Amino acid sequence: MELKLLCVGDVVGSPGRRALKNGLAPLVADRGIDCVIVNAENSAAGSGLTADLYEKIVSYGADLITLGDHIYRRREIIPVLEQSDRMVRPANLPTGAPGHQYAICHTRVGHDVAVVSIMGRLFMKPLYDCPFAAVDRVLARIDKSVRIVVVDVHAEATSEKIAMGWHLDGRVSVLFGTHTHVATADERVLPRGTAYITDVGMTGPYDSVLGRDKQRVLGCMISGVPISLDVATDDVRLCGIIVTVDTTTGNARSIERVCVKDLDACP
């Protein structure tokens, strides 16, 4: 039997949330998706996640939610992180950091899906604990009856993400990268059965610089004077990957990039 997973890249501000609201349900219905995993760390005005927005993203169809380096930018999310059974914090944060290190979705078709989030260390601030040791530790805690495991690697360096892919090949069903907001074209199923992509891209405004108003970013880069970088508004897209997984082995059978465009015109 097969199970279809949809992994959605960083949701950026209100345009990204609009893309989820308008584009997610039709995509799920059209492609027969069984479980939706959404990286929501940029959902609140481009940085962090609030309690209200968490509820909205769940209502749009997210089964599991991952975050990243902006996880605690909105402190009101901390109680939700501690209570929610569908949202995870990066597992290589310090031991006392609020939130769960993995979560499990009980899908409609009767097969469980576990999700783990890991943060990279190269070119990231602050310096987090070793992601390789952390993911090994968390995977050992997940019940062996859960055959389908998805890992979100929130990292800057492509080399670090690729290395993690080889480290986990055959041990997890899917490893997808987030954080750079730029989709890569290296999706593939690795030799031992792990679906891999370095970055799934963002869900938000593509007439921008990584989701931010391009004129303000240019002004900052050219002048060297720091200014607020407002979230852009136009060319809103929903981007991610669809992975088909064998429910018996937990191995991926296929991986496909998806990009739903023209979501600006949706009501």
N, C-alpha and C positions, 0 to 999 in steps of 0.2 A: 504494500500500500504506500501511496505517496502523500506527502503533506507539503503545502505551499506556504512559504514565509515571505513576508514583505518587510524589508528593513529600510526605513526612511531616514534620509540625512538631515543634518542640523536644521531645525525649524527656526527661522529668523523673523522675530517680531510679528506684528499684526499681519503683514503680507503672507508670511509662512503659515500662520494659523489659518488665514483665509484659504490658503491652498489645501490645507488638511480638511477644513470644513467642507469645501466644495469638491475636492478631487479624490479624497480617500475612499469614501463609500462606493462611488461608481467603479473605481479601480479594483477594489476588493470583490465586488459583485462580478465584474467582467472577467477577472482572472481567477476566480475561485480561491481567494486567499483564505488560509485557515488561521493565521496568526500574524499580527502587525506589531512591529517593534519600531519605536520612534525615538530618535535623539532630540530632546526638547530643551537643551541647555541654553539656547539663545532665544527662547520664546517670548520673554518679557522685555519688550523694547530692545531686543538684540543681545541681552545679557541676563542670564538666570531664568528662573521659573518661579511663579507665584502659586499659592494654593488654589486660587480661582482658575488660573490658566491650566493647572494640572487637571482639574475637573473637566474643563472644556476639551482638552486634548483626549482625555479618556472618552468623553461623549462623542467625539468625532470618529472613534473607532480604534484607538491605540490599546492594544492588549498589554504591552510591556513598554516601559519608558527608561531610557538611559540618559545620563547627563555627562558632564565633563568638567573642565577647569573653572567654569562659572557656577558650579553647583551651589555654593553658599552665598552667591551675590545677593540674593533676596532671602534674608534670614527667616522670613515667615514660612519658607518651604521646609525648614528643619523638622517640625512636628509631623508633617506629611511624609517626609522621608522615613521617619521612625515608625510610622503606622502603616504606610502603604505596603501591600503585598504584590504590587506590580511595578515598582520603581526601584532602581538600584543606584548606588553611588559607586564611583571607581574603587575597585577592590584594593588598590595600592595606596590609598590615603592612609594616614596614621590610624592605628588600632582604635582609638577612641572617637573617630569621626562619625557623626550621625548617619544613619542609613544602613540599608541591607546590602550585602556583598553579592547576592544573587537573588533572582526571583523566578518563579515558575508559573507559566500560564497553562491552565487546564483547557485545552482547545475544545471546540465544539465537536470535533471528530474523535475525541477520546484519547488523544496522544498529548503528553506533556511536553512543553518547550521551556527550557531554562535559559536565562540570559545573564551574562556577566559583563561588567564594564571595567576596562583597564585604561589607565592614562600613561602616555609616553613620557620619557624623561629628556630626550634630546631636544634642545631649543625650547623647552617648556619651563615655566616658572610658576610656583616654586619647584624644587627638585623632589619628586615623589619617590616612594619606595620602589624597589625593583619590580617592574611589571611581570617579568618572567616568573620570579618566585611567587608573586602574589597570585597569578592566575593558576599556577600549579596547586597552590594551597586551597584555593576556592573550588577548583574542579574536583579535588579529592573529597570535598564535603558534600557534593551533589550526589543524591542517591543514584546508584547504578541503573535503576529502573528507568530513569529519565535518559532516553537515548538521543534526544535532539537538544543540543546545546549551542547557543549563539553567543559570540563574543564581539563586543564593540570596542575597538582600540581607538581611543581618542588621543591622537598624537600628531605632531608636526612633521617629523622626519619620515619620508617614504621608506628609508632603509630599516628603521625600527619596526614599522608595520610589516614589511615583508619578512623580516627575521621572525616576528611573532607568528606569521602565517606558517613558516616552516617548523617552528617550535610546536605548534598545535595541530599540524596536519595529521588527520586520522584520529584526533582526540576530541575534536568538536565538529559540529556540522557546518557552521558558518563562522567566518571571521570577516567583519567589515570595518573599514576605517572611517573615522569622522574627524572633524575639527578644521580641516583646511578649506572646506566649502567648495572645493573644486573636484568634480568627478574625474576619476582616472579610468583609462581604457584597458586595464589589465585584469578584468574579471575572468576567473577560470576555476575549475575544480582541480585542486592539487592531487598528486598521485595517490594519496591514501584516503581521499574522500572528503576533504574540507573545501567548501566553496569560499573563495577568497577574492577581495577587491581592496585596493589600497585606500580609496576614498569614494564614498557614494555620492558626494556633492551635497548641496544644501537644498532645503525646501524654503523658498522665499523669492525675493526680487533679483532677477539676473541682470537688469539694467542698473548695474551697481559695481562696486568693488567689494566682493565677498559679502554682499548684502547691505553695504553702507552707501550713502549718497556719494556718487563718484566725484562730484565737484568739490565737496568738502574734503574728501580723501586727497584729491589732487592738491587742493590748497594747503593742506597740512604737509604733504610730502614735498611740495615745491618750496614752501616758505620755511619749513622747519618749526612753525609755531603750532603747538598743540591746540586743537579745537574739538568740540563735541562732534562725533561722527554719527549723524542721524541715520536711522534705517531708511533705505530706499523704498520705492513704492511700486515700480513698474516691471513688466515682464515676469509675472509671478509663475513659478513652476514648482511642481512636486517631484522630487528626485529620490531615487533609491535603487534597490535591487529586489528581484524576485528569485527565490531559490526553491527548487524542488528537492525534497529530502525523502530518502527511503526510511520509512518508519520502523522497519525491522533492524536495520544496521545503524541508522543515524547518519549514514553517509549521504552527501549531496549528489544528486544526479545532474543538476544543471543550475546555472546562474545566469541572470539576464539583467542588464541595466534598464531602468525605466525612467522616463522623464515626461511628465504630463504638463503640457504647455497651455497657453491661452486661458489661464485661470483668472486673469484680471476681469474678464467679461462675465464671470459667473455671478449670480445674484448673491 
